[in-house]
Amino acid sequence: MTVVETRTGIGDLLRVWRTRRRLSQLDLACLADVSTRHLSYIETGRSRPSRGFVLHLAEHLEVPLRGRNDLLVAAGYAPVYGETDLADPEMAAVRQALDLVLSHHDPFPALVVDRVWNLVMANAGAQILLEGVDASLLAGPLNVLRLSLHPAGFASRIADFDVFSGHILGRLRRQVALTGDEELTALYDELAAYPGVTTVEPWTEHPGVVLPVRLQTSLGMLSFFTTAATFGTAADVTLAELTVEQFFPADAATERALRG
């Protein structure tokens, strides 16, 4: 998957986001309650939008905070949204909340990842996922998706790997389509080239309410389903890009094994 974009100004960048959302100028004008003529003038560079108008359009285009900063800079304004390191004292309440979620989820695995799926935090229960993983994958930023699909990760221990990899790549592909993120695009291309990986989401008939991930471990075959949670009122780029992934036992045997 390759995303190539040329960004020369606010008009070009705004058009990229509008096209990514599959909206015509008329569609966006109706959503944002502006005239198509004004929108056209901005996209063609004949009019420079105000700072507030840039944010107004970004809101209706559902542009992530990082992208909103890019739009502001392209229009000649300073970024609005900060990008605070999680270790900063200002993030103390956030760290406390994340620690609480992770610790309360033990003994089941729980992870916090950033926008490109690098591991930020994990609980003790997540250690079960690292069994047999090659040390080279644990050096530097630990990427959760790379760990899942790389032959030296735990790919060989996943049952129905083609189904699992198809769902992972499908989810990542949708992220790329929504954000146009170059790092995510590069990650997709890397993962898609791994042996045994399926890039097409397979259709599978499953009698249960979720399609579980089954992983062979020292405790036997464990079966999980996952949930993802984000901060709904984030006004900081770092915070907005954090996701908490929680693994829940999909059957009683898995719960007994982990609690034991």
C-alpha positions, -999 to +999 in steps of 0.1 A: +000+000+000+015+033-010+001+068-002+016+096-021+005+131-014+018+166-024+010+192+001+017+228-010-008+247+010-040+247+029-061+242-002-043+211-013-043+196+022-079+204+027-088+187-005-068+156+006-089+153+037-121+159+019-113+133-007-102+109+020-136+113+036-152+108+002-170+141+003-177+165-025-173+202-020-211+204-018-212+176+008-186+194+030-202+228+025-236+214+037-220+197+067-200+228+077-228+253+068-206+273+044-210+282+007-194+260-019-180+291-035-161+300-003-148+264+000-138+264-036-119+296-032-099+281-003-091+249-021-079+268-052-058+292-031-079+323-039-089+328-003-071+323+030-093+309+057-092+322+093-078+301+120-112+294+134-126+284+100-097+259+095-107+243+128-143+244+119-137+225+087-114+201+104-141+193+130-166+184+103-139+163+084-131+145+116-094+152+112-072+139+141-055+164+162-021+159+146-037+165+112-055+197+125-021+211+135-009+203+099-039+222+085-032+252+107+005+253+097-004+250+060-027+280+064+000+300+081-010+297+117+007+282+148-004+247+159-031+247+186-028+212+201+002+203+222+021+170+221+031+163+257+054+134+267+035+109+288+063+112+314+056+149+318+042+160+353+012+174+334+003+138+324+003+125+360-035+120+361-034+103+327-007+079+338-026+072+370-057+064+350-038+041+327-021+023+356-055+018+372-070+002+340-040-020+334-036-032+369-073-039+374-073-060+342-047-085+356-043-114+352-056-108+316-033-090+292-037-053+286-016-029+265-014+008+258-002+016+223+005+048+204-008+057+169+017+034+151+011+005+175+043+009+195+039-004+230+037+024+256+026+005+287+016-031+296+004-050+326+019-082+341-007-103+323+008-092+290+039-113+296+021-144+283+022-127+248+060-125+248+067-162+253+093-174+227+096-140+210+130-133+195+150-107+214+156-087+183+119-077+182+120-065+218+148-040+212+139-004+207+102+005+202+082-027+206+056-027+179+026-048+188+015-056+152+051-065+142+053-088+172+020-104+162+028-111+126+066-115+124+078-151+120+102-145+150+073-131+170+043-152+181+029-157+146+037-194+147+017-198+179-015-183+165-042-207+154-059-198+121-031-174+113-045-165+079-078-153+095-060-134+122-035-117+099-063-108+075-082-090+103-051-073+115-042-060+080-078-050+073-079-029+105-045-013+097-057-006+061-087+012+074-065+033+097-043+043+068-074+052+047-087+074+075-054+091+084-031+089+055-003+084+081+030+077+063+044+056+092+013+035+093+015+030+055+051+019+059+041-005+087+013-019+065+037-026+036+062-043+060+036-065+076+020-075+043+053-088+031+057-113+060+054-150+050+019-165+055+003-131+060-031-126+043-039-090+033-076-097+024-100-101+053-113-136+050-150-143+055-154-169+082-186-184+097-183-184+135-212-196+157-202-174+187-207-137+193-170-129+187-142-143+166-115-152+191-077-151+188-063-184+198-027-185+210-006-215+220+012-208+253+030-226+282-005-227+298-020-244+268-042-230+241-056-197+252-086-180+235-091-142+237-113-114+223-101-078+226-116-044+231-100-010+223-106+022+243-094+058+237-096+091+256-128+107+244-120+143+254-083+145+245-070+179+236-034+168+234-019+149+204-001+123+225-032+116+246-055+115+215-033+089+199-032+064+228-053+033+226-059+007+254-062-028+241-076-053+266-076-091+262-106-109+277-108-147+280-132-161+253-138-193+272-138-207+307-106-227+302-087-196+293-099-178+324-090-207+347-056-210+332-048-173+336-063-170+371-043-201+381 
